[in-house]
Amino acid sequence: MIINKKIIAREIQGETVLLNQENGDYFSLNGIGTEVYNCICKGMETEEIVNFLLNKYDVGYDTLKRDVVSLINKMQGKNILLDKQ
């Protein structure tokens, strides 16, 4: 997965606001969502992101993976994330 080149991201006080320049849609990420987004920007895949966050937070693997996958699915639905080509 890659970030759509039409997305502008701005981090403000630990949260990130994403703007899709094609359609004007906004998408807001909380602190952990911002960490997921930053991992994706670095080229990390889902499992790598989950393992990275497991080392930072006191949360179970299944819960974290479900939440990360859910966020990724939402970002794909908003055309923030695209499949690698």
Secondary structure, 3 states (H helix, E strand, C coil): CEECCCEEEEEECCEEEEEECCCCCEEEECHHHHHHHHHHHCCCCHHHHHHHHHCCCCCCHHHHHHHHHHHHHHHHHCCCEECCC
